[in-house]
């Protein structure tokens, strides 16, 4: 292939060198085509079409097609990845909502349990306080009864002593 390209290049350079017009003045300018040169150019064009097509045009077209396929493949891959990312994001969001709901339910259960324990402790403390109050009331009442009885005896004794002093004689 390289050899054919080199030969085609040498042939085209030879034809181009043969087609270079000689330096002429404006009076010698001829606008009519020189048919042997036209024939040579057509012949060289015809000879170069096949190697140029095979060596340059087809590989370039193949590269362009491969690039387009890679680009469209990359775009399809990017679209697929984007769809996957959206799907994973939605799944993650659903899991997050589910976890939040479970956490909220657990929090509510813990709060209800804590409130029940608090009520139980408060009722136990209230019952204990009521028992303590009743115990204290009972002891205060018994001490009050004892103090009254003691004071009554002392009051009688004092009253008898005061009456004896007032009367000036023992009773």
C-alpha positions in Angstrom: 0.0 0.0 0.0 2.8 2.4 0.9 4.6 1.6 -2.3 1.4 2.4 -4.3 1.1 5.7 -2.5 4.7 6.6 -3.2 4.3 5.7 -6.9 1.2 7.8 -7.2 2.9 10.7 -5.5 5.9 10.5 -7.9 3.6 10.2 -11.0 1.6 13.3 -9.8 4.8 15.3 -9.3 6.1 14.3 -12.7 2.8 15.4 -14.4 2.7 18.6 -12.4 6.3 19.4 -13.4 5.4 18.7 -17.1 2.3 20.9 -16.8 4.1 24.0 -15.5 3.9 26.6 -18.2 7.0 28.4 -19.2 7.3 32.0 -18.3 5.5 34.0 -21.0 4.5 37.5 -21.6 1.0 38.8 -21.5 0.9 38.8 -25.3 1.5 35.1 -25.4 -1.4 34.4 -23.0 -3.7 31.8 -24.6 -7.0 31.1 -23.0 -7.8 28.0 -25.1 -7.0 24.7 -23.5 -4.0 22.8 -24.6 -5.7 19.4 -25.2 -2.7 17.2 -24.7 -2.3 18.7 -21.1 -6.0 18.3 -20.5 -5.8 14.7 -21.6 -2.7 14.1 -19.3 -4.5 15.7 -16.4 -7.6 13.6 -16.9 -5.4 10.5 -17.2 -3.5 11.4 -14.0 -6.8 12.1 -12.2 -8.2 8.7 -13.3 -5.0 6.9 -12.2 -5.0 8.6 -8.8 -8.7 8.2 -8.0 -8.3 4.5 -7.0 -5.2 4.8 -4.8 -6.3 8.1 -3.2 -9.7 6.6 -2.5 -8.2 3.4 -1.0 -5.4 5.1 0.9 -7.0 8.3 2.1 -10.7 8.6 1.6 -11.8 5.2 2.9 -9.6 5.3 6.1 -10.8 8.8 6.8 -14.5 7.8 6.3 -13.9 4.8 8.5 -12.4 7.0 11.2 -15.3 9.4 11.0 -17.8 6.5 11.3 -16.0 4.9 14.2 -15.8 8.3 16.0 -19.5 8.8 15.4 -20.3 5.3 16.7 -18.1 5.9 19.8 -19.8 9.3 20.3 -23.3 7.8 19.9 -22.3 4.9 22.0 -21.0 7.2 24.7 -24.2 9.3 24.5 -26.3 6.1 24.9 -24.0 5.0 27.8 -24.4 8.4 29.4 -28.1 8.2 29.0 -28.2 4.7 30.5 -25.9 5.8 33.4 -28.1 8.8 34.0 -31.2 6.6 34.1 -29.4 4.2 36.5 -28.3 7.2 38.7 -31.9 8.5 38.7 -33.2 5.0 39.6 -30.6 4.6 42.4 -31.4 8.1 43.7 -35.1 7.2 43.8 -34.3 3.9 45.5 -32.1 5.7 48.0 -34.7 8.3 48.7 -37.3 5.5 49.3 -35.0 3.7 51.7 -34.3 7.0 53.4 -38.0 7.7 53.8 -38.5 4.2 55.1 -35.7 4.5 57.6 -37.0 7.8 58.8 -40.5 6.3 59.2 -39.0 3.4 61.2 -37.0 5.8 63.3 -40.0 8.0 64.0 -42.1 4.9 65.0 -39.3 3.7 67.3 -39.0 7.2 68.7 -42.7 7.3 69.4 -42.6 3.8 71.0 -39.7 4.9 73.2 -41.5 8.1 74.2 -44.7 6.1 75.0 -42.7 3.7 77.1 -40.9 6.5 78.8 -44.2 8.2 79.5 -45.6 5.0 80.9 -42.6 4.5 83.1 -42.8 8.2 84.2 -46.5 7.7 85.1 -45.7 4.5 87.0 -42.8 6.2 88.9 -45.0 9.2 89.7 -47.9 7.0 90.9 -45.4 4.9 93.0 -43.9 8.1 94.4 -47.3 9.6 95.0 -48.4 6.4 96.8 -45.2 6.4 98.8 -45.7 10.0 99.7 -49.3 9.3 100.7 -48.1 6.5 102.9 -45.5 8.7 104.4 -48.0 11.4 105.0 -50.4 9.0 106.7 -47.6 7.6 108.8 -46.6 11.1 109.9 -50.2 12.1 110.5 -50.7 9.0 112.6 -47.6 9.7 114.6 -48.5 13.4 115.0 -52.0 12.4 116.0 -50.7 9.9 118.6 -48.2 12.4 119.9 -50.9 15.0 120.0 -53.2 12.7 122.0 -50.3 11.9 124.3 -49.4 15.6 124.7 -53.0 16.5 125.4 -53.3 13.8 128.0 -50.0 14.9 129.6 -51.1 18.5 129.4 -54.5 17.7 130.9 -52.8 16.0 133.9 -50.4 18.8 134.3 -53.2 21.4 133.9 -55.2 19.7 136.7 -52.1 19.6 138.9 -51.4 23.3 138.2 -55.0 24.2 138.7 -55.1 22.3 142.0 -51.8 24.0 143.1 -53.1 27.4 142.0 -56.4 26.8 143.9 -54.5 25.7 147.0 -52.3 28.8 146.9 -55.3 31.1 146.4 -57.2 29.4 149.2 -54.1 29.3 151.3 -54.7 25.7 152.3 -54.1 22.4 150.6 -56.9 20.8 148.8 
